[in-house]
Amino acid sequence: MMRIAIADDLSADAGKLREFICRWAREQGIVLVPAPAVFESGEALLAGFAPDTFDVIFLDIYMSGMTGMEAAKKIREQDDACQLIFTTTTKEFAVDSYDVAAAFYLVKPYSYEKLAQALTRCGAKLLEQNQCVMVPGAAGQQPLLLHQITHTEYCGRCVEVHITSGEKITVPMRQADFAALLLDYPYFMN
């Protein structure tokens, strides 16, 4: 499942992009919920934006009013997890796209293959962001997002899981059992 938004003031460009996105989703067996939302300006996108609203946002850089880069900066103030992909007619802002952690930069006119490459990269990142293991907790089994784990410690028959927010989550299990849950993922080591 993927939630996608498009901000482009040229309806023909937005329509072609939407068509490519839907084709890619069909070919990959990915459900778009809802269908990609199209906004004709950065202001319109931000008016309906809240953290965790979209997984991927396509932003045209040259729009009347707020530019796509300005919109991206406002998005990043609220949400650092959504994937940003710029679509524009020039490479002029490619370096600036790093400042907002853009996942991809597409120069118009781009091919379906280039768009598919961008979405595949974003899909892999989103999959990784949503990977979790189920661990015992106070209210039964609870999900633990893998991308939030920085390290673990074993104390008093429990694993203390340190996460990116600075918090510790106590998991009542042996370190060896906990490690076995994580070692299937290449970014963990024992």
C-alpha positions as a Markdown table, in Angstrom:
| # | Residue | x | y | z |
|---|---|---|---|---|
| 1 | Met | 0.0 | 0.0 | 0.0 |
| 2 | Met | 1.3 | 3.4 | -0.9 |
| 3 | Arg | -0.1 | 7.0 | -0.4 |
| 4 | Ile | 1.2 | 9.4 | -3.1 |
| 5 | Ala | 0.7 | 13.1 | -3.8 |
| 6 | Ile | 1.6 | 15.1 | -6.8 |
| 7 | Ala | 2.1 | 18.9 | -6.7 |
| 8 | Asp | 2.4 | 20.3 | -10.3 |
| 9 | Asp | 0.7 | 23.4 | -11.7 |
| 10 | Leu | 0.7 | 21.9 | -15.2 |
| 11 | Ser | -2.3 | 19.6 | -15.5 |
| 12 | Ala | -0.9 | 17.7 | -18.5 |
| 13 | Asp | 2.4 | 17.0 | -16.6 |
| 14 | Ala | 0.5 | 15.9 | -13.5 |
| 15 | Gly | -1.8 | 13.7 | -15.5 |
| 16 | Lys | 1.1 | 12.0 | -17.3 |
| 17 | Leu | 2.8 | 11.4 | -13.9 |
| 18 | Arg | -0.3 | 10.0 | -12.4 |
| 19 | Glu | -0.7 | 7.6 | -15.4 |
| 20 | Phe | 3.0 | 6.5 | -14.9 |
| 21 | Ile | 2.5 | 6.0 | -11.2 |
| 22 | Cys | -0.7 | 3.9 | -11.7 |
| 23 | Arg | 1.1 | 1.8 | -14.3 |
| 24 | Trp | 4.0 | 1.2 | -12.0 |
| 25 | Ala | 1.7 | 0.2 | -9.1 |
| 26 | Arg | -0.2 | -2.2 | -11.3 |
| 27 | Glu | 3.0 | -3.8 | -12.5 |
| 28 | Gln | 4.4 | -4.1 | -9.0 |
| 29 | Gly | 1.1 | -5.3 | -7.4 |
| 30 | Ile | 1.1 | -2.2 | -5.1 |
| 31 | Val | -2.2 | -0.8 | -4.0 |
| 32 | Leu | -2.5 | 3.0 | -4.1 |
| 33 | Val | -4.7 | 4.2 | -1.3 |
| 34 | Pro | -6.3 | 6.4 | -2.3 |
| 35 | Ala | -5.4 | 7.1 | -6.0 |
| 36 | Pro | -2.6 | 9.7 | -6.2 |
| 37 | Ala | -3.8 | 13.0 | -5.0 |
| 38 | Val | -3.1 | 15.9 | -7.4 |
| 39 | Phe | -2.5 | 19.5 | -6.1 |
| 40 | Glu | -2.0 | 22.4 | -8.5 |
| 41 | Ser | 0.3 | 24.3 | -6.1 |
| 42 | Gly | 2.6 | 24.0 | -3.2 |
| 43 | Glu | 0.1 | 26.0 | -1.1 |
| 44 | Ala | -2.7 | 23.6 | -2.0 |
| 45 | Leu | -0.6 | 20.6 | -1.0 |
| 46 | Leu | 0.4 | 22.1 | 2.3 |
| 47 | Ala | -3.2 | 23.0 | 3.1 |
| 48 | Gly | -4.0 | 19.3 | 3.2 |
| 49 | Phe | -0.8 | 18.1 | 4.6 |
| 50 | Ala | -0.1 | 16.5 | 8.0 |
| 51 | Pro | 2.7 | 14.2 | 9.1 |
| 52 | Asp | 2.2 | 10.6 | 7.9 |
| 53 | Thr | -0.4 | 11.6 | 5.3 |
| 54 | Phe | 1.7 | 10.6 | 2.3 |
| 55 | Asp | 4.5 | 8.1 | 1.7 |
| 56 | Val | 5.8 | 9.7 | -1.5 |
| 57 | Ile | 5.3 | 13.3 | -2.7 |
| 58 | Phe | 6.2 | 14.4 | -6.2 |
| 59 | Leu | 7.0 | 18.1 | -6.4 |
| 60 | Asp | 7.4 | 20.3 | -9.5 |
| 61 | Ile | 10.0 | 22.9 | -8.6 |
| 62 | Tyr | 8.7 | 25.7 | -10.9 |
| 63 | Met | 5.1 | 26.4 | -9.8 |
| 64 | Ser | 3.4 | 29.7 | -9.6 |
| 65 | Gly | 3.4 | 31.0 | -6.0 |
| 66 | Met | 5.4 | 28.7 | -3.7 |
| 67 | Thr | 8.1 | 26.7 | -5.4 |
| 68 | Gly | 8.4 | 22.9 | -5.0 |
| 69 | Met | 11.6 | 23.5 | -3.0 |
| 70 | Glu | 9.9 | 25.9 | -0.6 |
| 71 | Ala | 7.1 | 23.3 | -0.2 |
| 72 | Ala | 9.6 | 20.6 | 0.5 |
| 73 | Lys | 11.3 | 22.6 | 3.3 |
| 74 | Lys | 7.9 | 23.1 | 4.9 |
| 75 | Ile | 7.1 | 19.4 | 4.6 |
| 76 | Arg | 10.4 | 18.5 | 6.2 |
| 77 | Glu | 9.7 | 20.7 | 9.2 |
| 78 | Gln | 6.8 | 18.4 | 10.0 |
| 79 | Asp | 7.6 | 15.0 | 8.4 |
| 80 | Asp | 11.1 | 13.5 | 7.7 |
| 81 | Ala | 9.8 | 10.1 | 6.8 |
| 82 | Cys | 7.9 | 10.7 | 3.5 |
| 83 | Gln | 9.9 | 10.3 | 0.3 |
| 84 | Leu | 10.3 | 13.5 | -1.8 |
| 85 | Ile | 10.8 | 13.3 | -5.6 |
| 86 | Phe | 11.3 | 16.4 | -7.6 |
| 87 | Thr | 10.1 | 16.7 | -11.1 |
| 88 | Thr | 11.3 | 19.7 | -13.0 |
| 89 | Thr | 12.6 | 21.0 | -16.4 |
| 90 | Thr | 16.2 | 21.8 | -15.2 |
| 91 | Lys | 19.0 | 20.2 | -13.2 |
| 92 | Glu | 19.6 | 23.6 | -11.5 |
| 93 | Phe | 18.2 | 22.6 | -8.1 |
| 94 | Ala | 19.6 | 19.0 | -8.0 |
| 95 | Val | 22.2 | 19.9 | -5.4 |
| 96 | Asp | 19.6 | 21.8 | -3.3 |
| 97 | Ser | 17.5 | 18.6 | -3.2 |
| 98 | Tyr | 20.0 | 17.1 | -0.8 |
| 99 | Asp | 19.1 | 19.8 | 1.8 |
| 100 | Val | 15.6 | 18.3 | 2.0 |
| 101 | Ala | 16.7 | 14.7 | 1.7 |
| 102 | Ala | 15.0 | 14.1 | -1.6 |
| 103 | Ala | 14.9 | 10.5 | -2.7 |
| 104 | Phe | 15.1 | 11.3 | -6.5 |
| 105 | Tyr | 15.3 | 14.1 | -8.9 |
| 106 | Leu | 13.5 | 13.7 | -12.3 |
| 107 | Val | 14.2 | 16.1 | -15.2 |
| 108 | Lys | 11.2 | 16.6 | -17.5 |
| 109 | Pro | 10.5 | 15.0 | -19.9 |
| 110 | Tyr | 11.5 | 11.7 | -18.1 |
| 111 | Ser | 10.8 | 8.2 | -19.2 |
| 112 | Tyr | 8.5 | 5.7 | -17.6 |
| 113 | Glu | 11.7 | 3.7 | -16.7 |
| 114 | Lys | 13.2 | 6.6 | -14.8 |
| 115 | Leu | 10.0 | 7.1 | -12.9 |
| 116 | Ala | 9.8 | 3.4 | -12.1 |
| 117 | Gln | 13.4 | 3.5 | -10.9 |
| 118 | Ala | 12.5 | 6.4 | -8.5 |
| 119 | Leu | 9.4 | 4.7 | -7.2 |
| 120 | Thr | 11.2 | 1.4 | -6.7 |
| 121 | Arg | 13.9 | 3.1 | -4.6 |
| 122 | Cys | 11.2 | 4.8 | -2.5 |
| 123 | Gly | 9.3 | 1.6 | -2.1 |
| 124 | Ala | 12.5 | -0.1 | -0.8 |
| 125 | Lys | 13.0 | 2.7 | 1.7 |
| 126 | Leu | 9.4 | 2.6 | 2.8 |
| 127 | Leu | 9.5 | -1.1 | 3.2 |
| 128 | Glu | 12.6 | -0.8 | 5.4 |
| 129 | Gln | 11.0 | 2.0 | 7.4 |
| 130 | Asn | 8.0 | -0.2 | 8.2 |
| 131 | Gln | 9.8 | -3.4 | 9.0 |
| 132 | Cys | 9.2 | -4.5 | 12.5 |
| 133 | Val | 9.5 | -7.5 | 14.8 |
| 134 | Met | 6.9 | -8.5 | 17.3 |
| 135 | Val | 8.2 | -8.5 | 20.9 |
| 136 | Pro | 6.5 | -9.3 | 24.2 |
| 137 | Gly | 5.3 | -6.2 | 26.1 |
| 138 | Ala | 3.0 | -5.1 | 28.9 |
| 139 | Ala | -0.1 | -5.5 | 26.7 |
| 140 | Gly | 1.0 | -8.7 | 24.9 |
| 141 | Gln | 2.9 | -8.8 | 21.6 |
| 142 | Gln | 3.8 | -5.3 | 20.3 |
| 143 | Pro | 5.6 | -4.2 | 17.1 |
| 144 | Leu | 9.1 | -2.7 | 17.3 |
| 145 | Leu | 10.2 | -0.8 | 14.3 |
| 146 | Leu | 13.6 | -1.9 | 13.2 |
| 147 | His | 14.8 | 1.4 | 11.8 |
| 148 | Gln | 14.4 | 3.0 | 15.2 |
| 149 | Ile | 16.8 | 0.6 | 17.0 |
| 150 | Thr | 20.3 | 2.1 | 17.7 |
| 151 | His | 21.6 | -0.7 | 20.1 |
| 152 | Thr | 20.6 | -3.1 | 22.9 |
| 153 | Glu | 21.8 | -4.0 | 26.3 |
| 154 | Tyr | 21.0 | -7.1 | 28.4 |
| 155 | Cys | 20.1 | -6.2 | 32.0 |
| 156 | Gly | 18.3 | -8.4 | 34.6 |
| 157 | Arg | 16.8 | -11.0 | 32.2 |
| 158 | Cys | 15.5 | -8.2 | 29.9 |
| 159 | Val | 16.7 | -6.6 | 26.8 |
| 160 | Glu | 16.9 | -2.8 | 26.9 |
| 161 | Val | 16.3 | -1.6 | 23.4 |
| 162 | His | 17.6 | 1.9 | 22.7 |
| 163 | Ile | 15.8 | 3.8 | 20.0 |
| 164 | Thr | 16.5 | 6.9 | 18.0 |
| 165 | Ser | 14.3 | 9.1 | 20.1 |
| 166 | Gly | 16.6 | 8.4 | 23.1 |
| 167 | Glu | 14.0 | 6.3 | 24.9 |
| 168 | Lys | 14.6 | 2.7 | 26.1 |
| 169 | Ile | 12.1 | -0.1 | 25.6 |
| 170 | Thr | 12.4 | -3.0 | 28.0 |
| 171 | Val | 11.7 | -6.4 | 26.4 |
| 172 | Pro | 11.3 | -9.4 | 28.7 |
| 173 | Met | 13.3 | -12.0 | 26.8 |
| 174 | Arg | 16.9 | -13.4 | 26.6 |
| 175 | Gln | 19.4 | -11.5 | 24.6 |
| 176 | Ala | 20.1 | -14.5 | 22.4 |
| 177 | Asp | 16.4 | -14.8 | 21.5 |
| 178 | Phe | 16.1 | -11.1 | 20.8 |
| 179 | Ala | 19.3 | -11.2 | 18.6 |
| 180 | Ala | 17.8 | -14.1 | 16.6 |
| 181 | Leu | 14.9 | -11.9 | 15.7 |
| 182 | Leu | 17.2 | -9.2 | 14.3 |
| 183 | Leu | 20.0 | -11.2 | 12.6 |
| 184 | Asp | 17.9 | -11.9 | 9.5 |
| 185 | Tyr | 18.2 | -8.2 | 8.6 |
| 186 | Pro | 21.6 | -7.2 | 7.1 |
| 187 | Tyr | 21.9 | -3.9 | 9.0 |
| 188 | Phe | 22.2 | -5.7 | 12.4 |
| 189 | Met | 25.2 | -7.6 | 13.8 |
| 190 | Asn | 25.7 | -9.6 | 16.9 |
